[in-house]
Amino acid sequence: MASDKHGIKDKLVGKLKEVEGKITNDKARETEGKLQKAKDKATDLKETLKDNKEG
């Protein structure tokens, strides 16, 4: 599943950005990482809802 690969990438890259922001005290970068991780969660939720609606 392509979406799973993108989801893992979003989680990983988001976490790296978040940690980088914490280390460098860059709140914008930290927030960017958190948003990227949230994007993955939103995508998962959207797919779950779609699957439940179809099923």
Secondary structure by P-SEA (a helix, b strand, c coil): caaaaaaaaaaaaaaaaaaaaaaaccaaaaaaaaaaaaaaaaaaaaaaaaaaaac
